Amino acid sequence: MRVSASHVFRQGACIRTLVGVALSAALPKSSRELQCPGPWVERTVKPRHPRLVTQYIGWSGGHEGSYGVTVPPHLFPQWGFPVLAKALGTLPWPMAKVMNQGCRIESHHPIPAGEALNIRARLIDVESSPHKARVHARIETGTETQPLCMTADVFMVVPLGKREGGKRAPPLVPEEGRKLLDRTLPKRAGLEFALLTGDFNPIHWVAPYAKMFGFKGTILHGFGSMAIAWEAIVASELAGDAERMKWLDVRFVRPQPLPGKCAVFIAENGNVSMGVEAGARATMLGTYGVEDANG
C-alpha cells in the first residue's frame, strides 16, 4: 500500500514546529536556569483523520482489525511532537541538536478514534556531562471520556563535545533470538513515515542532506522502527490483540539505513531487538509488557 502524499496537508502543526526548530538554530538561547521538572504544556487537537490512521497501521505492519475504532498509541509523535517541542523550549541548546535516543510507551487505555485528543508534555529531567546532555521528557494523551490513554517517555541526547576513550563494542542481536518479522524497507520508507507523522526532518528522505550529517544515506525514524517492532509483537505474540500490548521500552543504538532490511527478534528472556539477522549489529534494543490473556 502506497502512502498518500495528501497526508502532508494534515501535518500543519508538525511542519510549523520543524520550521521553528530550524529558525531557532540561528538564534541565541536563553541562559536562564532550567526548571526540572518543567511546567506542563497542554493542547487539544481534533480526532485524527481515519484514512491517515488506516495507512499508518498498514505502514507499521499492523492489521486494521487489531484496532477497530481506536488509534495505535505509537502514532503519538504525529500529535505530540509540537507540544513536546514547546515543552523543551527552555533547553539551552537549539532543538536541531537534540537527538532521539529512546522511548517508553505505556498504554493505559485504548485511544478512541473519534474523540479529540487532550495532550500535555513536560521536561522531566536533564543530566549534563562534559561531552553530552541527556534529556528526559514526557507526553500524556487522553480524551474527554478517557482522561489518560497513554504515556510516552522520550529520551534524547545533545552532543556537547568529543567523547574521550575508546569506542564501545556495538550491541548485537542475540544469537538465540527468535525472528518475528523480516521486512525490506524501500528508499521511500522515510518519506512515507514523514507523510504519516509530520516529521519531515530531511535526514530521513533527502540523501544529500543526510550525508552532510555523516550518514551514508537516508535513515529511518527511530519511532518508525519502534512502530514496526510493536506491530510485530502484536501479530506474532498476541494473536493480533493490540489491547494486550501494554508497554514497549526501546533504545535506538544504530541508524537504520534506507533502503535496507530489518528484522524483529525476541530472545529467550523476552527482550526485543532489531537488526538484519541474529548475531548482527542491532539497530534497536528493548523490552515489552503485556496484559495476561485471562485478565
BAFI-3210 file (N, C-alpha, C; in Angstrom, 3 decimals, decimal comma, padded with zeros to 6 digits):
// residues 295
n [1|2|3|4|5|6|7|8|9|10|11|12|13|14|15|16|17|18|19|20|21|22|23|24|25|26|27|28|29|30|31|32|33|34|35|36|37|38|39|40|41|42|43|44|45|46|47|48|49|50|51|52|53|54|55|56|57|58|59|60|61|62|63|64|65|66|67|68|69|70|71|72|73|74|75|76|77|78|79|80|81|82|83|84|85|86|87|88|89|90|91|92|93|94|95|96|97|98|99|100|101|102|103|104|105|106|107|108|109|110|111|112|113|114|115|116|117|118|119|120|121|122|123|124|125|126|127|128|129|130|131|132|133|134|135|136|137|138|139|140|141|142|143|144|145|146|147|148|149|150|151|152|153|154|155|156|157|158|159|160|161|162|163|164|165|166|167|168|169|170|171|172|173|174|175|176|177|178|179|180|181|182|183|184|185|186|187|188|189|190|191|192|193|194|195|196|197|198|199|200|201|202|203|204|205|206|207|208|209|210|211|212|213|214|215|216|217|218|219|220|221|222|223|224|225|226|227|228|229|230|231|232|233|234|235|236|237|238|239|240|241|242|243|244|245|246|247|248|249|250|251|252|253|254|255|256|257|258|259|260|261|262|263|264|265|266|267|268|269|270|271|272|273|274|275|276|277|278|279|280|281|282|283|284|285|286|287|288|289|290|291|292|293|294|295]
n.u [000,840|000,667|001,623|-000,387|000,341|-001,242|-001,529|000,223|-001,078|-002,315|-000,517|000,139|000,723|003,007|004,807|005,037|006,267|008,747|009,843|010,109|012,019|014,226|014,684|015,266|017,792|019,516|019,315|020,151|020,193|018,287|019,809|018,801|018,127|017,369|014,216|013,388|011,282|009,745|007,092|003,798|002,852|000,015|-002,470|-005,271|-006,396|-008,122|-009,908|-007,909|-007,426|-009,342|-008,355|-005,628|-004,912|-005,522|-003,739|-001,351|-001,331|-001,155|001,352|003,011|002,921|000,821|-002,549|-005,655|-007,917|-007,007|-007,243|-009,751|-012,046|-010,131|-006,992|-003,598|-001,244|001,432|001,448|001,757|003,817|002,803|000,764|001,912|004,467|004,576|003,718|005,576|007,940|007,489|007,461|010,100|011,305|012,739|015,261|018,823|020,038|019,926|017,011|017,517|019,819|019,148|018,934|017,094|017,037|015,763|012,696|009,807|006,725|003,636|000,597|-002,424|-005,123|-007,171|-007,024|-009,684|-010,928|-012,618|-012,575|-011,588|-008,175|-006,566|-003,648|-000,607|002,629|005,889|009,126|011,134|013,669|017,165|020,399|023,711|026,969|030,520|030,680|028,114|024,546|021,822|018,418|015,175|011,833|008,230|005,152|001,684|-001,426|-004,895|-008,537|-011,831|-013,563|-011,780|-009,474|-006,665|-004,977|-002,518|001,029|004,062|007,414|010,135|013,473|016,356|019,419|022,021|024,780|027,782|030,489|033,564|033,771|035,945|038,336|038,224|036,187|033,044|032,057|029,812|026,266|024,691|022,330|020,896|022,231|020,514|018,109|014,681|013,105|010,635|009,753|010,535|011,585|011,659|012,838|012,010|013,627|011,910|010,720|011,292|010,261|007,579|006,912|007,263|005,219|003,056|003,365|004,317|006,935|009,267|012,049|014,902|016,966|015,823|014,746|016,037|018,789|021,364|021,328|021,289|023,832|025,421|025,378|026,889|025,902|025,562|023,509|019,965|018,089|015,922|013,260|013,566|011,210|009,754|010,955|010,294|007,497|007,218|008,321|006,516|004,107|004,910|005,209|002,566|001,261|002,646|003,013|000,746|-001,505|-002,702|-004,162|-004,294|-004,907|-003,816|-001,181|000,850|003,126|006,128|009,547|012,295|015,652|017,439|020,063|021,623|021,640|019,013|019,544|018,373|017,678|016,957|017,225|015,353|014,799|012,789|013,365|012,911|014,376|015,282|014,852|012,838|013,498|013,515|014,790|016,213|017,579|019,571|019,988|020,206|022,841|023,993|024,827|022,850|020,052|018,131|017,180|015,199|012,468|009,309|005,846|002,866|-000,719|-002,183|-003,768|-005,944|-006,912]
n.v [-001,190|002,107|005,089|007,955|011,095|013,177|013,360|015,202|017,576|017,337|017,748|020,190|021,364|019,963|020,546|023,328|023,397|022,160|024,053|026,142|025,003|024,877|027,622|028,471|027,529|029,436|031,452|033,057|031,199|031,114|031,831|031,259|029,489|026,037|024,539|021,677|019,076|020,551|022,951|021,818|021,681|022,220|021,033|020,735|018,714|017,997|014,911|012,293|011,881|009,397|008,016|008,557|007,250|004,592|004,105|004,481|002,364|000,251|000,842|000,384|-002,312|-003,462|-004,696|-003,520|-004,465|-005,038|-002,798|-001,600|000,765|002,432|004,177|003,563|003,613|004,163|006,042|008,468|010,499|012,021|013,696|014,587|015,758|018,644|019,736|018,662|019,866|022,517|022,270|021,697|024,039|025,602|024,565|024,978|024,558|024,508|023,084|021,624|020,233|018,235|014,815|011,862|009,220|007,112|005,536|005,073|003,662|003,578|002,011|002,859|002,819|002,026|004,354|006,317|006,552|008,506|010,815|014,056|014,822|015,238|016,637|016,716|017,872|017,723|018,765|016,486|015,806|016,738|015,697|016,536|016,192|016,508|015,842|015,369|015,895|014,474|014,168|013,996|013,680|013,917|012,824|012,955|011,523|011,837|011,630|013,146|011,214|009,309|010,123|009,581|007,971|007,123|007,147|008,581|008,359|010,104|009,889|011,720|012,954|015,367|016,182|017,471|017,645|016,018|012,621|011,140|008,441|004,910|003,314|001,776|-001,687|-002,586|-003,055|-006,241|-008,284|-010,862|-014,164|-016,304|-015,286|-015,288|-014,999|-012,664|-011,148|-010,298|-007,681|-005,625|-002,469|000,172|002,814|004,927|004,751|006,445|008,916|008,194|007,640|010,176|011,578|010,454|011,122|013,692|014,344|015,709|015,809|016,237|014,287|011,853|011,504|012,894|012,309|013,687|015,619|014,006|012,865|015,051|015,102|012,997|010,454|007,524|007,572|008,168|007,643|005,621|006,885|006,729|006,286|005,061|002,541|001,622|001,471|-000,575|-002,744|-002,901|-003,663|-006,090|-007,652|-007,631|-009,026|-011,529|-012,504|-011,924|-012,691|-010,807|-009,170|-006,104|-004,650|-006,002|-005,369|-003,594|-002,052|-000,744|-000,481|001,073|001,417|003,306|002,241|002,229|003,736|002,977|002,132|003,386|002,517|-000,698|-003,735|-005,092|-006,819|-008,238|-009,466|-011,766|-012,581|-015,384|-014,493|-012,725|-010,193|-007,617|-007,039|-005,386|-005,882|-006,948|-009,719|-012,528|-012,193|-010,140|-006,592|-004,616|-002,440|-001,503|-001,955|-003,496|-003,894|-005,385|-005,363|-007,162|-007,580|-010,135|-012,820|-013,900|-011,882]
n.w [000,000|-000,989|000,542|000,807|-000,626|000,069|002,774|003,759|004,049|006,423|008,343|009,410|011,983|012,859|010,795|010,991|013,460|012,904|011,166|012,965|014,665|012,944|012,497|015,066|015,497|014,613|016,387|019,523|022,583|025,617|028,773|031,199|034,256|034,165|034,819|036,453|037,353|034,430|033,642|032,700|029,296|027,470|025,129|022,932|020,302|017,226|016,352|014,898|011,380|009,745|007,433|007,477|009,859|009,177|007,024|008,342|010,195|008,377|007,201|009,373|009,596|010,844|011,509|010,518|011,794|014,314|015,803|015,461|016,413|017,499|018,093|017,234|019,882|019,345|017,371|018,473|018,028|015,941|016,878|019,197|018,911|018,309|020,785|022,530|021,566|022,273|025,047|025,480|024,990|026,760|026,962|026,881|024,454|020,838|019,336|017,084|017,591|019,292|019,760|019,148|021,405|022,627|023,805|025,859|025,669|027,236|027,435|028,736|028,300|025,479|022,746|021,854|018,565|017,477|019,009|020,262|021,047|024,085|025,004|026,815|027,730|029,205|030,368|032,040|033,187|033,148|032,532|032,654|031,187|030,461|027,708|026,716|027,004|028,665|028,068|029,366|028,661|028,880|027,462|027,631|026,723|026,329|026,318|026,345|027,415|028,299|030,348|030,622|028,325|027,286|027,982|027,030|027,444|026,482|025,495|025,045|023,550|023,677|021,907|023,231|023,083|022,022|022,819|025,148|025,199|024,224|021,661|022,376|022,316|019,737|020,254|019,831|018,011|019,854|019,563|019,985|019,359|018,449|015,381|014,543|012,465|009,124|007,092|004,222|003,687|001,684|-000,222|-000,030|002,437|004,647|003,796|003,559|006,247|007,247|005,901|007,180|009,863|010,100|010,685|009,073|008,976|007,060|007,035|006,863|004,356|002,325|000,643|000,075|002,129|004,424|004,186|004,699|007,413|008,170|007,615|005,515|003,795|003,584|006,630|008,660|010,709|014,260|015,728|013,771|013,530|016,069|015,895|013,986|015,399|017,567|016,262|015,178|017,461|018,443|016,369|016,243|018,859|020,333|019,008|017,360|019,048|019,934|022,225|024,355|024,431|026,468|027,166|025,702|025,678|024,424|023,077|020,738|018,986|016,754|013,520|011,169|007,972|004,770|001,406|002,935|004,930|007,657|010,728|013,309|016,531|019,271|022,284|024,438|027,018|026,655|025,753|023,250|019,966|017,101|013,881|011,070|011,085|013,392|015,702|014,303|014,123|016,232|015,677|017,305|020,703|023,239|025,661|026,551|027,669|028,516|028,838|030,720|029,054|030,319|031,791]
ca.u [000,000|001,450|001,127|-000,850|001,013|-002,223|-001,425|001,035|-001,979|-002,789|000,662|000,488|001,323|004,370|005,657|005,337|007,232|010,055|010,346|010,548|013,266|015,286|014,959|015,833|019,214|020,303|019,046|020,766|019,307|018,211|020,759|018,147|018,252|016,314|013,339|013,132|010,528|009,215|005,637|003,078|002,340|-001,201|-003,117|-006,311|-006,465|-009,273|-009,606|-007,036|-008,171|-009,415|-007,505|-004,251|-004,725|-005,529|-002,498|-000,258|-001,342|-000,620|002,791|003,691|002,848|-000,295|-003,812|-006,668|-008,834|-006,434|-007,536|-011,167|-012,330|-009,108|-005,801|-002,374|-000,533|002,744|001,288|001,790|004,618|002,030|000,064|002,655|005,719|004,517|003,603|006,871|008,914|007,234|007,875|011,563|011,777|013,638|016,598|019,814|020,615|018,953|016,315|018,094|020,916|018,600|018,806|016,248|017,857|014,925|011,330|008,960|005,294|002,782|-000,813|-003,301|-006,464|-007,204|-007,338|-010,872|-010,591|-013,475|-012,583|-010,472|-007,082|-006,015|-002,221|000,245|004,028|006,766|010,503|011,245|014,998|018,328|021,672|024,790|028,351|031,327|030,539|026,728|023,464|020,709|017,154|014,015|010,574|007,050|003,930|000,500|-002,549|-006,184|-009,711|-012,841|-014,111|-010,670|-008,507|-005,275|-004,906|-001,145|002,169|005,300|008,632|011,080|014,836|017,128|020,795|022,586|026,246|028,404|031,916|034,052|033,934|037,301|038,403|037,958|034,808|032,452|031,631|028,432|025,286|024,346|021,113|021,286|022,297|019,374|016,880|013,652|012,688|009,201|009,415|011,529|010,971|012,512|012,447|012,427|014,207|010,817|010,126|011,415|009,296|006,242|006,693|007,126|003,878|002,082|003,566|004,698|008,358|009,927|013,487|015,432|017,878|015,042|014,228|016,873|020,100|022,482|021,256|021,714|025,275|026,039|025,427|027,749|025,284|025,830|022,300|018,853|017,873|014,543|012,966|013,564|009,833|009,304|011,410|009,512|006,163|007,341|008,524|005,254|003,137|005,412|004,888|001,106|000,873|003,277|002,958|-000,540|-002,574|-003,374|-004,945|-003,478|-005,205|-002,995|000,150|000,762|004,239|007,338|010,634|013,366|016,789|017,909|021,507|022,321|020,669|018,517|019,729|017,359|016,875|017,638|016,422|015,325|014,081|012,476|013,679|012,690|015,320|014,682|014,437|011,754|013,965|013,270|015,879|016,084|018,816|019,395|019,915|020,729|024,286|024,428|024,701|021,467|019,664|017,253|017,068|014,103|011,663|007,891|004,972|001,528|-001,769|-002,459|-004,937|-007,046|-007,283]
ca.v [000,000|003,328|006,156|009,094|012,371|014,148|013,457|016,360|018,672|017,088|017,830|021,602|021,677|019,414|021,274|024,636|023,168|021,918|025,345|026,856|024,382|025,300|029,035|028,669|027,171|030,644|032,449|032,755|030,547|031,714|031,273|031,112|028,163|025,092|024,030|020,250|019,007|021,809|023,062|021,121|022,415|021,486|021,366|019,814|018,657|017,254|013,489|012,005|011,525|007,926|007,465|008,629|006,180|003,312|003,932|004,363|000,985|-000,584|001,082|-000,194|-003,767|-003,918|-005,043|-002,559|-005,127|-005,083|-001,546|-001,268|002,200|003,048|004,674|002,979|004,570|004,540|007,170|009,681|011,630|012,828|014,758|015,003|016,444|020,095|020,048|018,318|020,889|023,706|021,956|021,688|025,347|026,220|023,974|025,962|024,161|024,503|021,811|020,879|019,400|017,201|013,556|010,849|008,087|006,003|005,886|004,079|003,904|002,801|002,127|002,709|002,558|002,295|005,740|006,346|007,160|009,623|011,868|014,997|014,373|016,179|016,321|017,580|017,449|018,484|018,334|015,775|015,878|016,935|015,325|017,016|015,777|017,328|015,539|015,281|016,101|013,552|014,869|013,118|014,412|013,046|013,233|012,204|011,705|011,347|012,210|013,548|010,034|008,561|011,197|009,178|006,779|006,654|007,966|008,339|008,958|010,232|010,103|012,367|013,297|016,531|016,107|018,717|017,592|014,712|011,696|010,619|006,995|004,064|003,026|000,599|-002,732|-002,323|-004,064|-007,228|-009,079|-012,138|-015,308|-017,199|-014,549|-015,879|-013,963|-012,434|-010,422|-009,858|-006,613|-004,829|-001,066|000,865|004,148|005,859|004,489|007,620|009,914|007,721|007,851|011,622|011,949|009,947|011,670|015,100|014,533|015,840|016,018|015,764|013,139|010,642|011,366|013,618|011,672|014,631|016,243|013,003|012,698|016,221|014,827|011,851|009,173|007,093|007,901|008,437|006,670|005,565|007,471|005,772|005,928|004,133|001,213|001,261|001,084|-001,882|-003,735|-003,016|-004,440|-007,464|-008,336|-007,823|-010,064|-012,834|-012,960|-011,610|-013,120|-009,647|-008,452|-004,939|-004,146|-006,701|-004,756|-002,554|-001,115|-001,076|000,406|000,796|002,309|003,307|002,102|002,390|004,146|002,001|002,750|003,231|001,297|-001,705|-004,803|-005,139|-007,956|-008,099|-010,709|-011,877|-013,521|-016,307|-013,736|-011,831|-008,914|-007,368|-006,383|-005,264|-005,952|-007,712|-011,140|-012,867|-012,065|-008,921|-005,374|-004,227|-001,044|-001,145|-002,928|-003,101|-004,849|-005,074|-005,975|-007,429|-007,947|-011,560|-013,129|-014,245|-010,684]
ca.w [000,000|-001,094|001,410|000,028|-000,387|000,568|004,236|004,111|004,407|007,792|009,211|009,564|013,281|012,895|009,843|011,596|014,538|012,296|010,681|014,157|015,124|012,035|012,727|016,406|015,474|014,317|017,415|020,821|023,539|026,942|029,737|032,497|034,859|033,812|035,871|036,261|036,099|033,939|033,643|031,646|028,135|027,125|023,865|022,470|018,837|016,735|016,105|013,765|010,173|009,634|006,372|007,960|010,845|008,459|006,269|009,308|010,688|007,304|007,058|010,532|009,533|011,656|010,874|010,940|012,711|015,663|016,495|015,401|016,489|018,341|017,408|017,811|020,740|018,813|016,454|019,291|017,533|014,995|017,606|020,382|018,634|018,505|022,206|023,116|021,183|023,088|026,418|025,518|024,547|027,745|026,907|026,439|023,167|019,741|019,189|015,962|018,095|020,169|019,024|019,785|021,848|023,063|024,185|026,513|025,514|028,120|027,067|029,895|027,781|024,033|022,387|020,986|017,283|017,100|020,013|020,306|021,902|025,056|025,070|027,619|027,719|030,096|030,584|033,317|033,798|032,285|033,154|031,793|031,381|029,548|026,286|026,254|027,967|028,498|028,292|029,546|028,591|028,936|026,767|028,020|025,804|026,795|025,671|027,328|028,101|028,883|030,620|030,389|027,475|027,115|028,385|026,280|027,978|025,373|025,983|023,993|023,904|022,986|021,917|023,673|022,813|021,639|023,925|025,296|025,417|023,076|021,308|022,991|021,385|019,329|020,680|018,806|018,160|020,467|018,648|020,178|019,101|017,574|014,450|014,423|011,236|008,151|006,290|003,347|003,752|000,457|-000,077|000,247|003,754|005,495|003,330|003,910|007,677|007,418|005,454|008,143|011,211|010,066|010,984|007,779|009,083|005,770|007,095|006,643|002,987|001,361|000,801|000,225|003,452|005,401|004,063|005,346|008,847|008,409|007,275|004,145|003,050|004,482|007,708|009,129|012,013|015,363|016,059|012,738|013,956|017,252|015,434|013,334|016,457|018,307|015,483|015,039|018,720|018,481|015,408|016,465|020,242|020,963|018,100|016,794|020,051|020,262|023,570|025,349|024,448|027,485|027,095|024,943|026,102|023,466|022,842|019,361|019,183|015,478|012,497|010,205|006,650|003,725|001,601|003,740|005,518|009,115|011,289|014,723|017,238|020,705|022,898|025,405|028,202|026,278|025,233|021,837|019,256|015,647|013,131|009,833|011,421|014,712|015,772|013,618|014,904|016,482|015,472|018,412|021,772|024,107|026,427|026,411|028,659|028,004|029,778|030,659|028,230|031,204|032,529]
c.u [000,878|000,806|000,789|-000,093|000,064|-002,150|-000,587|000,144|-002,578|-001,657|001,090|001,203|002,764|005,301|006,009|006,364|008,628|010,667|010,856|011,854|014,438|015,668|015,645|017,318|020,093|020,138|019,735|019,754|019,372|019,201|020,131|018,199|017,064|015,501|013,015|012,458|009,946|007,699|005,021|002,692|001,172|-001,814|-004,182|-006,378|-007,655|-008,908|-008,726|-007,877|-008,175|-008,488|-006,039|-003,977|-004,637|-004,215|-001,294|-000,190|-000,749|000,875|003,555|003,698|001,715|-001,512|-004,884|-007,633|-008,314|-006,829|-009,000|-011,384|-011,372|-007,893|-004,555|-001,641|000,806|002,654|001,461|002,697|003,812|001,285|000,899|003,880|005,624|004,452|004,932|007,907|008,731|007,683|009,389|012,158|012,717|015,041|017,603|020,483|019,541|018,326|016,905|019,225|020,422|018,325|017,998|017,096|017,023|013,561|010,688|007,513|004,555|001,325|-001,676|-004,722|-006,433|-007,635|-008,547|-010,595|-011,401|-013,492|-011,370|-009,438|-006,615|-004,577|-001,542|001,647|004,816|008,172|010,592|012,601|016,055|019,571|022,799|026,131|029,187|031,072|029,099|025,768|022,358|019,419|016,018|012,758|009,417|005,884|002,797|-000,637|-003,805|-007,306|-010,707|-013,367|-013,039|-009,522|-007,043|-005,259|-003,490|-000,149|003,359|006,430|009,678|012,441|015,701|018,544|021,225|024,106|026,836|029,901|032,326|034,280|035,364|037,263|038,037|036,479|034,318|032,078|030,170|027,484|024,907|022,968|021,526|021,235|021,070|018,052|015,951|013,083|011,165|008,821|010,660|010,874|012,026|011,978|012,926|013,019|013,154|010,268|010,196|010,439|007,880|005,942|006,533|005,736|002,818|002,189|003,904|006,150|009,148|011,404|014,156|016,384|017,154|014,573|015,008|018,316|021,249|022,498|021,728|023,234|026,035|026,214|026,163|027,138|025,602|024,667|021,191|018,682|016,419|014,411|013,035|012,161|009,222|009,714|010,602|008,118|006,185|007,490|007,234|004,283|003,607|005,092|003,395|000,702|001,388|003,079|001,579|-001,732|-003,375|-004,197|-004,127|-003,731|-004,349|-001,593|000,107|001,935|005,374|008,373|011,843|014,468|017,192|019,429|022,318|021,297|020,277|018,607|018,572|018,014|017,669|016,677|016,441|014,534|013,885|012,672|013,234|013,636|014,586|014,195|013,320|012,193|013,774|014,500|015,547|017,469|018,568|019,209|020,466|022,253|024,831|024,293|023,236|021,260|018,785|017,218|015,917|013,477|010,201|007,096|003,564|000,557|-002,046|-003,768|-006,151|-007,500|-006,518]
c.v [001,243|004,416|007,380|010,360|013,417|014,307|014,659|017,517|018,488|017,247|019,261|021,912|021,183|020,192|022,647|024,495|022,953|023,201|026,163|026,322|024,845|026,758|029,266|028,354|028,402|031,718|032,078|032,147|031,242|031,038|031,085|029,663|027,286|024,713|022,579|019,672|020,360|021,837|022,248|022,107|021,599|021,980|020,323|019,880|017,798|015,789|013,316|011,527|010,003|007,339|007,495|007,483|004,827|003,083|003,814|002,942|000,055|-000,411|000,383|-001,716|-004,333|-004,263|-004,123|-003,172|-005,219|-003,854|-001,138|000,235|002,894|003,423|004,035|003,992|005,008|005,594|008,504|010,787|012,558|013,959|015,328|015,859|017,961|020,498|019,766|019,400|022,156|023,475|021,979|023,042|026,034|025,614|024,990|025,622|024,234|023,122|020,967|019,961|018,233|015,941|012,550|009,631|006,889|006,482|004,721|004,508|002,999|003,067|001,846|002,332|002,810|003,736|005,750|007,134|008,412|010,779|012,787|014,503|015,515|015,773|017,253|016,982|018,308|017,920|017,694|015,991|016,128|016,572|015,698|016,424|016,585|017,064|015,402|015,608|015,109|014,262|013,853|013,991|013,428|013,673|012,345|012,547|011,099|011,975|012,601|012,351|009,200|009,534|010,834|007,864|006,234|007,666|007,585|009,091|008,931|010,610|010,592|012,656|014,488|016,411|017,471|018,764|016,178|013,841|011,162|009,123|006,226|003,844|001,765|-000,426|-002,498|-003,413|-004,974|-007,823|-010,415|-013,299|-016,205|-016,510|-015,272|-014,781|-013,882|-011,878|-010,148|-008,774|-005,912|-003,404|-000,356|002,230|005,155|005,736|005,703|008,715|009,489|007,942|009,344|012,094|011,555|010,614|013,156|015,367|014,526|016,206|015,426|014,578|011,831|010,476|012,145|013,151|012,667|015,308|015,273|012,825|013,872|015,983|013,523|010,496|008,820|007,410|008,181|007,303|006,730|006,267|006,385|005,337|005,018|002,705|000,722|000,780|-000,302|-002,979|-003,968|-003,925|-005,876|-008,266|-008,627|-008,985|-011,441|-013,384|-012,801|-011,910|-011,940|-008,834|-007,265|-004,423|-004,818|-006,116|-003,547|-001,587|-001,671|-000,017|000,097|001,844|002,173|003,341|002,236|002,803|002,987|002,620|002,453|003,392|000,281|-002,758|-004,675|-006,366|-007,700|-009,456|-010,612|-012,944|-014,404|-015,590|-012,733|-010,483|-008,828|-006,714|-006,310|-005,258|-006,773|-009,188|-011,360|-012,816|-010,828|-007,719|-004,979|-002,761|-000,557|-002,292|-002,520|-004,247|-004,445|-005,793|-006,116|-007,695|-009,431|-011,816|-013,469|-013,067|-010,508]
c.w [000,000|-000,242|000,573|000,406|000,176|002,085|004,671|004,559|005,802|008,808|009,476|010,861|013,354|011,970|010,394|012,717|013,977|011,757|011,857|014,702|014,261|012,273|014,075|016,449|015,247|015,383|018,723|021,770|024,897|027,894|031,116|032,963|034,481|035,037|035,558|037,508|035,727|033,996|032,505|030,543|027,599|025,817|023,568|020,951|018,424|016,499|014,875|012,578|009,989|008,571|006,779|008,927|010,153|007,725|007,210|009,861|009,640|007,136|008,174|010,516|010,361|010,821|011,423|011,949|014,131|016,482|016,449|015,383|017,461|017,499|018,037|018,683|020,173|017,708|017,192|018,753|016,632|015,697|018,766|020,120|018,823|019,980|022,908|022,813|022,017|024,530|026,566|025,152|025,507|027,739|026,368|025,113|022,085|019,604|018,062|016,412|018,946|019,357|019,836|020,143|022,276|023,497|024,927|026,330|026,471|027,756|028,291|029,482|026,284|023,746|021,450|019,714|016,975|018,069|019,880|021,310|022,799|025,332|026,054|027,654|028,687|030,062|031,960|033,970|032,734|033,081|032,191|032,188|030,390|028,072|025,799|027,390|027,639|028,917|028,357|029,554|028,561|028,184|027,257|027,066|026,400|025,975|026,755|028,098|028,777|029,140|030,398|029,621|027,370|027,648|027,515|026,952|026,873|025,937|024,827|024,484|023,063|023,034|022,288|023,389|022,486|022,866|023,964|025,570|024,164|022,833|022,023|021,920|021,019|019,847|019,518|019,072|018,766|019,475|018,759|019,897|018,120|016,697|014,375|013,060|010,421|007,309|005,455|003,346|002,489|000,764|000,367|001,679|004,677|005,106|003,695|005,384|007,976|007,003|006,475|009,507|011,232|010,375|009,672|007,900|007,838|005,854|006,814|005,202|001,928|001,544|000,929|001,592|004,524|005,372|004,696|006,841|009,154|008,124|005,824|003,221|004,037|005,497|008,145|010,476|013,092|015,729|014,991|013,075|015,146|016,854|014,790|014,381|017,238|017,557|015,257|016,290|018,803|017,576|015,805|017,865|020,882|020,063|017,566|017,763|020,572|021,668|024,641|025,443|025,375|027,482|026,250|025,269|025,226|023,516|021,385|019,390|017,896|014,430|011,583|008,813|005,708|002,364|002,421|004,246|007,033|009,542|012,768|015,384|018,693|021,244|023,907|026,653|027,898|025,749|023,722|021,217|017,776|015,022|011,891|010,121|012,818|014,692|015,090|014,544|015,035|016,128|016,624|019,413|022,682|024,888|026,265|027,493|028,106|029,142|029,615|029,918|029,083|032,072|033,809]
res [m|r|v|s|a|s|h|v|f|r|q|g|a|c|i|r|t|l|v|g|v|a|l|s|a|a|l|p|k|s|s|r|e|l|q|c|p|g|p|w|v|e|r|t|v|k|p|r|h|p|r|l|v|t|q|y|i|g|w|s|g|g|h|e|g|s|y|g|v|t|v|p|p|h|l|f|p|q|w|g|f|p|v|l|a|k|a|l|g|t|l|p|w|p|m|a|k|v|m|n|q|g|c|r|i|e|s|h|h|p|i|p|a|g|e|a|l|n|i|r|a|r|l|i|d|v|e|s|s|p|h|k|a|r|v|h|a|r|i|e|t|g|t|e|t|q|p|l|c|m|t|a|d|v|f|m|v|v|p|l|g|k|r|e|g|g|k|r|a|p|p|l|v|p|e|e|g|r|k|l|l|d|r|t|l|p|k|r|a|g|l|e|f|a|l|l|t|g|d|f|n|p|i|h|w|v|a|p|y|a|k|m|f|g|f|k|g|t|i|l|h|g|f|g|s|m|a|i|a|w|e|a|i|v|a|s|e|l|a|g|d|a|e|r|m|k|w|l|d|v|r|f|v|r|p|q|p|l|p|g|k|c|a|v|f|i|a|e|n|g|n|v|s|m|g|v|e|a|g|a|r|a|t|m|l|g|t|y|g|v|e|d|a|n|g]
***
